[in-house]
Amino acid sequence: MGKQIETERLILRELLLSDAEGMFELDSNPNVHLFLGSKPVTVIEQSVDIIKNIQQQYKEFGIGRWAVILKETGAFIGWSGIKFITTEINNNKNFYEIGYRFIEKHWGKGYATEAGKAFVDYAFNEMKVEALYAYADAGNESSRKILEKLGFHFVNSFEFDEELEVWYELKIPNLI
């Protein structure tokens, strides 16, 4: 297995095919897709394909979304991490984006913020990126609050896939 990050309550690691059941639980829930503009998966093979696609991103870009595992139980509770985006979004292309998605029963417990802090640290201190970006549905107040807790700053609103989105950025912290 590849790299791993531990936080107080979480283990963050690359996604494995054995995470397919957890990914299916996550991505088959319509509530998870409320602000995503995508449709829930309907068969576990779709989750396997998603994991394989992410594993290909590890090979191509050295980074991608990682599994979030609850230390206490070893349970897969969602994913978080950094993805290299090669398509154009909000007039940006070839950038690092942070994201997260959790199984609904794990919402509101601070896991997205905890994992996000670890990935911000990883991006700036290990990967040596100069900036991270994120975008969310304009109406997704929870996601916006998480980004702000992580230190991201609102830049602008824009339309993407016929939805109003908000764009955030976090530049490399000034070294003192």
PyRosetta script that sets phi, psi and omega in degrees:
from pyrosetta import init, pose_from_sequence

init()
pose = pose_from_sequence("MGKQIETERLILRELLLSDAEGMFELDSNPNVHLFLGSKPVTVIEQSVDIIKNIQQQYKEFGIGRWAVILKETGAFIGWSGIKFITTEINNNKNFYEIGYRFIEKHWGKGYATEAGKAFVDYAFNEMKVEALYAYADAGNESSRKILEKLGFHFVNSFEFDEELEVWYELKIPNLI")
pose.set_psi(1, 154.6)
pose.set_omega(1, -177.5)
pose.set_phi(2, -80.4)
pose.set_psi(2, -149.1)
pose.set_omega(2, -176.6)
pose.set_phi(3, -67.2)
pose.set_psi(3, 162.1)
pose.set_omega(3, 179.4)
pose.set_phi(4, -148.1)
pose.set_psi(4, 144.9)
pose.set_omega(4, 176.1)
pose.set_phi(5, -124.7)
pose.set_psi(5, 136.8)
pose.set_omega(5, 175.2)
pose.set_phi(6, -115.2)
pose.set_psi(6, 137.2)
pose.set_omega(6, 172.8)
pose.set_phi(7, -116.0)
pose.set_psi(7, -171.9)
pose.set_omega(7, -178.7)
pose.set_phi(8, -57.4)
pose.set_psi(8, -43.8)
pose.set_omega(8, -174.9)
pose.set_phi(9, -116.1)
pose.set_psi(9, -6.8)
pose.set_omega(9, -169.2)
pose.set_phi(10, -127.0)
pose.set_psi(10, 153.8)
pose.set_omega(10, 166.6)
pose.set_phi(11, -116.2)
pose.set_psi(11, 126.3)
pose.set_omega(11, 178.8)
pose.set_phi(12, -110.8)
pose.set_psi(12, 123.6)
pose.set_omega(12, -177.9)
pose.set_phi(13, -150.0)
pose.set_psi(13, 164.3)
pose.set_omega(13, 178.3)
pose.set_phi(14, -59.1)
pose.set_psi(14, 147.3)
pose.set_omega(14, 178.3)
pose.set_phi(15, -69.5)
pose.set_psi(15, 141.7)
pose.set_omega(15, 177.7)
pose.set_phi(16, -119.4)
pose.set_psi(16, 157.3)
pose.set_omega(16, 177.2)
pose.set_phi(17, -59.4)
pose.set_psi(17, -27.0)
pose.set_omega(17, 177.9)
pose.set_phi(18, -68.5)
pose.set_psi(18, -8.3)
pose.set_omega(18, 175.8)
pose.set_phi(19, -85.8)
pose.set_psi(19, 1.9)
pose.set_omega(19, -173.4)
pose.set_phi(20, -58.2)
pose.set_psi(20, -41.5)
pose.set_omega(20, -179.6)
pose.set_phi(21, -63.0)
pose.set_psi(21, -43.6)
pose.set_omega(21, 177.8)
pose.set_phi(22, -64.7)
pose.set_psi(22, -41.7)
pose.set_omega(22, 177.4)
pose.set_phi(23, -62.6)
pose.set_psi(23, -37.9)
pose.set_omega(23, 179.2)
pose.set_phi(24, -66.6)
pose.set_psi(24, -42.9)
pose.set_omega(24, 177.0)
pose.set_phi(25, -58.7)
pose.set_psi(25, -42.3)
pose.set_omega(25, 179.5)
pose.set_phi(26, -64.4)
pose.set_psi(26, -57.2)
pose.set_omega(26, -169.6)
pose.set_phi(27, -84.4)
pose.set_psi(27, -4.4)
pose.set_omega(27, 175.9)
pose.set_phi(28, -92.0)
pose.set_psi(28, -6.7)
pose.set_omega(28, -178.5)
pose.set_phi(29, -85.6)
pose.set_psi(29, 117.2)
pose.set_omega(29, 179.7)
pose.set_phi(30, -59.0)
pose.set_psi(30, -30.6)
pose.set_omega(30, 179.5)
pose.set_phi(31, -64.5)
pose.set_psi(31, -31.7)
pose.set_omega(31, 178.0)
pose.set_phi(32, -66.4)
pose.set_psi(32, -30.4)
pose.set_omega(32, -175.5)
pose.set_phi(33, -93.4)
pose.set_psi(33, 3.0)
pose.set_omega(33, -176.5)
pose.set_phi(34, -50.8)
pose.set_psi(34, -42.4)
pose.set_omega(34, -177.6)
pose.set_phi(35, -107.6)
pose.set_psi(35, 12.0)
pose.set_omega(35, -173.8)
pose.set_phi(36, -99.2)
pose.set_psi(36, -16.6)
pose.set_omega(36, -178.2)
pose.set_phi(37, 69.1)
pose.set_psi(37, 15.5)
pose.set_omega(37, 178.5)
pose.set_phi(38, -123.5)
pose.set_psi(38, 166.2)
pose.set_omega(38, -178.2)
pose.set_phi(39, -98.4)
pose.set_psi(39, 145.4)
pose.set_omega(39, 177.2)
pose.set_phi(40, -59.8)
pose.set_psi(40, 150.4)
pose.set_omega(40, 174.2)
pose.set_phi(41, -72.2)
pose.set_psi(41, 156.3)
pose.set_omega(41, -176.8)
pose.set_phi(42, -119.9)
pose.set_psi(42, -17.6)
pose.set_omega(42, 177.9)
pose.set_phi(43, -136.5)
pose.set_psi(43, 149.2)
pose.set_omega(43, -175.0)
pose.set_phi(44, -62.3)
pose.set_psi(44, -26.1)
pose.set_omega(44, 178.9)
pose.set_phi(45, -60.0)
pose.set_psi(45, -30.9)
pose.set_omega(45, 176.6)
pose.set_phi(46, -64.9)
pose.set_psi(46, -38.2)
pose.set_omega(46, 177.8)
pose.set_phi(47, -67.2)
pose.set_psi(47, -39.1)
pose.set_omega(47, 176.6)
pose.set_phi(48, -60.6)
pose.set_psi(48, -44.3)
pose.set_omega(48, 179.3)
pose.set_phi(49, -62.5)
pose.set_psi(49, -39.4)
pose.set_omega(49, 178.1)
pose.set_phi(50, -61.7)
pose.set_psi(50, -45.2)
pose.set_omega(50, 179.8)
pose.set_phi(51, -63.1)
pose.set_psi(51, -43.1)
pose.set_omega(51, 178.9)
pose.set_phi(52, -61.4)
pose.set_psi(52, -39.2)
pose.set_omega(52, 177.9)
pose.set_phi(53, -63.6)
pose.set_psi(53, -42.6)
pose.set_omega(53, 179.0)
pose.set_phi(54, -66.7)
pose.set_psi(54, -39.4)
pose.set_omega(54, 177.8)
pose.set_phi(55, -63.1)
pose.set_psi(55, -33.5)
pose.set_omega(55, 175.4)
pose.set_phi(56, -66.4)
pose.set_psi(56, -36.0)
pose.set_omega(56, 176.5)
pose.set_phi(57, -62.9)
pose.set_psi(57, -38.0)
pose.set_omega(57, 176.6)
pose.set_phi(58, -57.3)
pose.set_psi(58, -43.7)
pose.set_omega(58, -177.8)
pose.set_phi(59, -68.2)
pose.set_psi(59, -42.8)
pose.set_omega(59, -175.7)
pose.set_phi(60, -76.1)
pose.set_psi(60, -40.1)
pose.set_omega(60, -170.3)
pose.set_phi(61, -120.3)
pose.set_psi(61, -5.9)
pose.set_omega(61, 179.9)
pose.set_phi(62, 76.2)
pose.set_psi(62, 8.0)
pose.set_omega(62, -177.9)
pose.set_phi(63, -157.9)
pose.set_psi(63, 162.4)
pose.set_omega(63, 177.8)
pose.set_phi(64, 175.3)
pose.set_psi(64, -177.4)
pose.set_omega(64, 178.8)
pose.set_phi(65, -65.5)
pose.set_psi(65, 143.8)
pose.set_omega(65, -180.0)
pose.set_phi(66, -117.7)
pose.set_psi(66, 153.3)
pose.set_omega(66, 174.6)
pose.set_phi(67, -67.4)
pose.set_psi(67, 144.1)
pose.set_omega(67, 173.3)
pose.set_phi(68, -111.3)
pose.set_psi(68, 117.9)
pose.set_omega(68, -176.0)
pose.set_phi(69, -114.1)
pose.set_psi(69, 132.7)
pose.set_omega(69, 177.6)
pose.set_phi(70, -76.8)
pose.set_psi(70, 117.7)
pose.set_omega(70, -177.0)
pose.set_phi(71, -54.3)
pose.set_psi(71, -44.6)
pose.set_omega(71, -173.2)
pose.set_phi(72, -59.7)
pose.set_psi(72, -37.2)
pose.set_omega(72, -174.2)
pose.set_phi(73, -118.0)
pose.set_psi(73, -16.0)
pose.set_omega(73, -174.5)
pose.set_phi(74, 78.2)
pose.set_psi(74, 10.6)
pose.set_omega(74, -176.7)
pose.set_phi(75, -81.7)
pose.set_psi(75, 141.1)
pose.set_omega(75, 171.5)
pose.set_phi(76, -73.1)
pose.set_psi(76, 123.1)
pose.set_omega(76, -178.8)
pose.set_phi(77, -117.1)
pose.set_psi(77, -4.0)
pose.set_omega(77, 178.8)
pose.set_phi(78, 154.6)
pose.set_psi(78, -161.3)
pose.set_omega(78, 176.5)
pose.set_phi(79, -136.5)
pose.set_psi(79, 158.8)
pose.set_omega(79, 176.5)
pose.set_phi(80, -154.3)
pose.set_psi(80, 168.8)
pose.set_omega(80, 173.6)
pose.set_phi(81, 137.3)
pose.set_psi(81, -169.1)
pose.set_omega(81, -172.7)
pose.set_phi(82, -111.0)
pose.set_psi(82, 135.7)
pose.set_omega(82, 179.1)
pose.set_phi(83, -126.2)
pose.set_psi(83, 139.9)
pose.set_omega(83, 174.5)
pose.set_phi(84, -89.2)
pose.set_psi(84, 119.6)
pose.set_omega(84, -176.1)
pose.set_phi(85, -99.1)
pose.set_psi(85, 122.4)
pose.set_omega(85, -179.0)
pose.set_phi(86, -102.6)
pose.set_psi(86, -13.5)
pose.set_omega(86, 178.6)
pose.set_phi(87, -88.5)
pose.set_psi(87, 163.9)
pose.set_omega(87, -179.1)
pose.set_phi(88, -85.3)
pose.set_psi(88, 126.9)
pose.set_omega(88, 175.6)
pose.set_phi(89, -135.5)
pose.set_psi(89, 125.3)
pose.set_omega(89, 179.0)
pose.set_phi(90, 52.0)
pose.set_psi(90, 43.8)
pose.set_omega(90, 179.4)
pose.set_phi(91, 63.5)
pose.set_psi(91, 22.0)
pose.set_omega(91, 176.0)
pose.set_phi(92, -120.3)
pose.set_psi(92, 145.1)
pose.set_omega(92, 179.6)
pose.set_phi(93, -147.1)
pose.set_psi(93, 148.2)
pose.set_omega(93, -179.5)
pose.set_phi(94, 57.3)
pose.set_psi(94, 65.2)
pose.set_omega(94, -179.0)
pose.set_phi(95, -137.6)
pose.set_psi(95, 164.0)
pose.set_omega(95, 177.2)
pose.set_phi(96, -96.5)
pose.set_psi(96, 128.0)
pose.set_omega(96, -177.9)
pose.set_phi(97, -120.4)
pose.set_psi(97, 139.1)
pose.set_omega(97, 175.5)
pose.set_phi(98, -100.2)
pose.set_psi(98, 143.8)
pose.set_omega(98, 180.0)
pose.set_phi(99, -152.8)
pose.set_psi(99, 171.7)
pose.set_omega(99, -178.5)
pose.set_phi(100, -164.1)
pose.set_psi(100, 152.0)
pose.set_omega(100, 175.8)
pose.set_phi(101, -156.8)
pose.set_psi(101, 130.7)
pose.set_omega(101, -175.6)
pose.set_phi(102, -127.7)
pose.set_psi(102, 150.8)
pose.set_omega(102, 173.6)
pose.set_phi(103, -60.8)
pose.set_psi(103, 137.3)
pose.set_omega(103, -169.4)
pose.set_phi(104, -53.5)
pose.set_psi(104, -39.0)
pose.set_omega(104, -177.6)
pose.set_phi(105, -66.7)
pose.set_psi(105, -8.6)
pose.set_omega(105, 178.9)
pose.set_phi(106, -105.2)
pose.set_psi(106, 6.4)
pose.set_omega(106, 177.7)
pose.set_phi(107, -69.6)
pose.set_psi(107, 151.2)
pose.set_omega(107, 171.8)
pose.set_phi(108, 76.1)
pose.set_psi(108, 14.6)
pose.set_omega(108, -178.0)
pose.set_phi(109, -110.9)
pose.set_psi(109, 5.6)
pose.set_omega(109, 176.9)
pose.set_phi(110, 84.5)
pose.set_psi(110, 6.9)
pose.set_omega(110, -178.2)
pose.set_phi(111, -67.5)
pose.set_psi(111, -38.4)
pose.set_omega(111, 179.9)
pose.set_phi(112, -63.8)
pose.set_psi(112, -40.2)
pose.set_omega(112, 178.6)
pose.set_phi(113, -68.5)
pose.set_psi(113, -43.5)
pose.set_omega(113, -179.2)
pose.set_phi(114, -62.4)
pose.set_psi(114, -46.8)
pose.set_omega(114, 178.3)
pose.set_phi(115, -66.8)
pose.set_psi(115, -41.6)
pose.set_omega(115, -179.1)
pose.set_phi(116, -60.0)
pose.set_psi(116, -41.8)
pose.set_omega(116, 178.0)
pose.set_phi(117, -60.5)
pose.set_psi(117, -41.5)
pose.set_omega(117, 179.8)
pose.set_phi(118, -64.7)
pose.set_psi(118, -39.0)
pose.set_omega(118, -179.4)
pose.set_phi(119, -75.0)
pose.set_psi(119, -32.2)
pose.set_omega(119, 174.0)
pose.set_phi(120, -62.1)
pose.set_psi(120, -46.7)
pose.set_omega(120, 177.8)
pose.set_phi(121, -60.0)
pose.set_psi(121, -44.9)
pose.set_omega(121, -179.5)
pose.set_phi(122, -61.9)
pose.set_psi(122, -43.7)
pose.set_omega(122, -178.5)
pose.set_phi(123, -61.9)
pose.set_psi(123, -45.9)
pose.set_omega(123, -175.2)
pose.set_phi(124, -81.6)
pose.set_psi(124, -35.0)
pose.set_omega(124, -173.9)
pose.set_phi(125, -96.3)
pose.set_psi(125, -30.2)
pose.set_omega(125, 180.0)
pose.set_phi(126, -100.8)
pose.set_psi(126, -49.2)
pose.set_omega(126, -178.0)
pose.set_phi(127, -80.6)
pose.set_psi(127, -21.8)
pose.set_omega(127, -179.8)
pose.set_phi(128, 62.2)
pose.set_psi(128, 37.0)
pose.set_omega(128, 176.1)
pose.set_phi(129, -76.1)
pose.set_psi(129, 156.9)
pose.set_omega(129, -179.6)
pose.set_phi(130, -92.8)
pose.set_psi(130, -22.2)
pose.set_omega(130, -179.0)
pose.set_phi(131, -156.6)
pose.set_psi(131, 149.9)
pose.set_omega(131, 171.5)
pose.set_phi(132, -119.9)
pose.set_psi(132, 149.6)
pose.set_omega(132, 179.1)
pose.set_phi(133, -129.1)
pose.set_psi(133, 161.6)
pose.set_omega(133, 176.3)
pose.set_phi(134, -154.8)
pose.set_psi(134, 152.9)
pose.set_omega(134, 172.1)
pose.set_phi(135, -142.0)
pose.set_psi(135, 153.2)
pose.set_omega(135, -177.0)
pose.set_phi(136, -148.1)
pose.set_psi(136, 160.0)
pose.set_omega(136, 172.6)
pose.set_phi(137, -58.6)
pose.set_psi(137, 135.5)
pose.set_omega(137, -176.6)
pose.set_phi(138, -57.1)
pose.set_psi(138, -30.1)
pose.set_omega(138, -178.9)
pose.set_phi(139, -86.9)
pose.set_psi(139, -1.7)
pose.set_omega(139, -177.4)
pose.set_phi(140, -87.6)
pose.set_psi(140, 80.3)
pose.set_omega(140, -176.5)
pose.set_phi(141, -60.4)
pose.set_psi(141, -37.3)
pose.set_omega(141, -178.9)
pose.set_phi(142, -62.1)
pose.set_psi(142, -46.4)
pose.set_omega(142, -179.7)
pose.set_phi(143, -65.4)
pose.set_psi(143, -39.4)
pose.set_omega(143, 179.4)
pose.set_phi(144, -63.3)
pose.set_psi(144, -40.6)
pose.set_omega(144, 178.6)
pose.set_phi(145, -63.8)
pose.set_psi(145, -39.7)
pose.set_omega(145, 178.5)
pose.set_phi(146, -61.5)
pose.set_psi(146, -47.7)
pose.set_omega(146, -179.6)
pose.set_phi(147, -59.0)
pose.set_psi(147, -41.5)
pose.set_omega(147, 179.9)
pose.set_phi(148, -67.5)
pose.set_psi(148, -37.2)
pose.set_omega(148, 175.7)
pose.set_phi(149, -62.2)
pose.set_psi(149, -31.4)
pose.set_omega(149, 180.0)
pose.set_phi(150, -79.6)
pose.set_psi(150, -5.3)
pose.set_omega(150, 178.1)
pose.set_phi(151, 98.8)
pose.set_psi(151, 3.0)
pose.set_omega(151, 178.5)
pose.set_phi(152, -71.8)
pose.set_psi(152, 149.6)
pose.set_omega(152, -180.0)
pose.set_phi(153, -116.2)
pose.set_psi(153, 135.7)
pose.set_omega(153, 176.7)
pose.set_phi(154, -63.6)
pose.set_psi(154, 134.1)
pose.set_omega(154, 179.0)
pose.set_phi(155, -109.5)
pose.set_psi(155, -54.8)
pose.set_omega(155, -178.8)
pose.set_phi(156, -165.7)
pose.set_psi(156, 170.8)
pose.set_omega(156, 172.0)
pose.set_phi(157, -102.7)
pose.set_psi(157, 150.5)
pose.set_omega(157, 179.3)
pose.set_phi(158, -156.0)
pose.set_psi(158, 163.6)
pose.set_omega(158, 178.5)
pose.set_phi(159, -99.7)
pose.set_psi(159, 132.8)
pose.set_omega(159, 179.1)
pose.set_phi(160, -142.7)
pose.set_psi(160, 127.0)
pose.set_omega(160, -177.2)
pose.set_phi(161, 50.3)
pose.set_psi(161, 42.8)
pose.set_omega(161, 177.3)
pose.set_phi(162, 63.4)
pose.set_psi(162, 23.1)
pose.set_omega(162, 177.6)
pose.set_phi(163, -124.3)
pose.set_psi(163, 148.0)
pose.set_omega(163, 175.1)
pose.set_phi(164, -82.3)
pose.set_psi(164, 122.6)
pose.set_omega(164, -177.6)
pose.set_phi(165, -118.7)
pose.set_psi(165, 162.7)
pose.set_omega(165, 174.1)
pose.set_phi(166, -120.0)
pose.set_psi(166, 141.0)
pose.set_omega(166, -175.6)
pose.set_phi(167, -110.1)
pose.set_psi(167, 132.2)
pose.set_omega(167, 179.1)
pose.set_phi(168, -125.3)
pose.set_psi(168, 153.2)
pose.set_omega(168, 175.9)
pose.set_phi(169, -140.6)
pose.set_psi(169, 155.2)
pose.set_omega(169, 174.5)
pose.set_phi(170, -140.0)
pose.set_psi(170, 115.0)
pose.set_omega(170, -179.5)
pose.set_phi(171, -90.6)
pose.set_psi(171, 159.3)
pose.set_omega(171, -179.7)
pose.set_phi(172, -53.7)
pose.set_psi(172, 130.7)
pose.set_omega(172, -179.7)
pose.set_phi(173, -62.2)
pose.set_psi(173, 143.7)
pose.set_omega(173, 177.0)
pose.set_phi(174, -69.0)
pose.set_psi(174, 130.1)
pose.set_omega(174, 178.2)
pose.set_phi(175, -83.1)
pose.set_psi(175, 134.7)
pose.set_omega(175, -178.6)
pose.set_phi(176, -98.8)
pose.dump_pdb("model.pdb")
